[in-house]
Amino acid sequence: MEGLPEPLLAKIIKRITSTSDLNSLSLVSKQLYSIHAEHRDAIHVGCRLNPATEALVSLFSRFPNLSKVEINYSGWTPSHGDQLNNQGLRVLSSHCPLLSDITLSFCSYIADTGLGCVSWFKKLRSLRLNYAPKITSIGLSQVAVCCRYLSVLHLVDCTAVLSVEWLEYLGWYGSLGELVVKDCEGISQYDLLTFGPGWVNLQKFEFETNGNYRVSAASDPAYKAGYPYSYDICCENLKNLRLAHVITKPEIGLHFLLGKCKALETLYLEYSCNNLKTISLWLMPLWCGSRFRTVLTDDSLKALALSCPKLQVVELTFTFCDDDWPTEIGFTQEGIVMLIQSCPIRALVLNGASILYDEGIRGGADVLALGAADTNDCRKATKQST
């Protein structure tokens, strides 16, 4: 090993993903130890570093070229010792000048002072905060102003953030391409409209509210009953959209995005639509874990039945689904029958659904008040069954 050139050793080390294997390999020789330290660009720190600040000084001194750091205190108890605090983030800022990606999870001792140290990273492109109860709008404003290259921002369970001046600043002067806001009770969907011109650069957006406070969600201050209006916001580059537990009645709110996302590729909607009567979906197989299939499954149909008890019209259109591979359709015939049994379905349109057979369709039509079943291009279903 000692005779191998350094570039080759660096390539070997980069191919090893196991932390324990890397640590063992670096103990083989001083050369491997130094090459490992020089080329290590990412590190994950758990809750067993004690004392935290001193341990981080030693750790970051060994790896001076880190670009990605994740600190996660999930499962922390006082027996683990002190958590990372604001001083610990100061250590991070002084030892990792190349840092561009930071994730802080369950770091309950981090406040705005510590986040101010993060803002010193002029090359910072990604900041993820998962349960940071002491972080406020002041700390986020420092990041927004100082980190001009920030393109990814995740805020999850940041309950002390009560205003959005930082978001308005990022909308006008920032370059966010990915924004995730979950369970931040001080940020309403209407606050997010202050992002303004920033929407045009956004490619991924997720917004979710906690069910404990969604009923008392804020109202759109611009809404006036009897006067329909729309938002003058451009989001033509948005490709990935997720909205969960968002109240949209009677205001327009974030659901205006659905009509403006011309580049949309992935859509997740988690609503309780008690009054929904009609739904139309266009589906195609996607790579889901181990095989190609549509993302609509029997569980999806069950959730649809529970959330939309007044559903009457269902139209599902399938494209690029091979008749010889019925598993490309993510749900089964039993799932459709269950939906018909659970909701007052009066019209069912299935285009290109190769999973249907005569017996299943007859069974579904005989269940309740199904008035029309259109099965276009469903080759296993005959005209007699429809």
C-alpha angles and dihedrals in degrees: 000000000000090000096055117103116255096244090056092048089050091054091049092051093048090056092058110088102174113096093210091051091050092050091049092047093050089058092060094080142350090246093057090044092055094042091050091051093047097048100038105112103168135045138177118209122197133195099273098081105114126208085022102203096046092045091051092050089056093043098047092043088060094049107043096164100059114145098172127045128175120188113188125180096177109149093018119161129179089256088070091065130239122345125233108280137186091284089055091057089050087057089050092052093050097047103038109052093163096055113136104156124052129175120184115185125183091347095152094171095059114103136171091285091061093045087053087063089053089056088065089074099094091185095052110137103163131040122175120182116186113183104347102160096177098050113105137180089274093066093044090050090056090053093046093052099041103036101065094169096054108136103161125050125172122181115182122173094346095154098173094062102103104159136040109216087123091057092050089051091050089050093057102033108013134086104222114166096170127039125175122179118176132169095348099143093191092061116072126191088252091056087060090062087073086074083084113161090015089078091073092067096040115112100169127035131171127177125177133166127204113251091230093072106018092099092063094043117150121265128237105266090209095055119113120181113244095017111096115207142163136217119255094222128133118215101156094138097054108123104164121045130173124176120177131181092348117160111219103168124137096351124065096237123158095334087086085081091072092068097045106044101101094166096047114145104162125035128181118181121180106180135145097225102181093170100043110127104166132041130176122185133181111208137186133173116273131182104269111180103294106006146015116272141134115272092235107095138169088268088054091052090048091052089048091053092049096045098040108041092163096055111141108160125046124179120180121179121191125198130184091014110143115224089218091058108052090168088074085079104077098213132054136232088257089059092056091048090050090053091050090049093049101044134042091254110180100166127035121182118185118176117191097352104156093182096075126103131184095252094053094048093049090048091052094046092051095051103080138326100330103155103176134019116185114188105179115185093359096139097187092057117077128213090250091065095050 
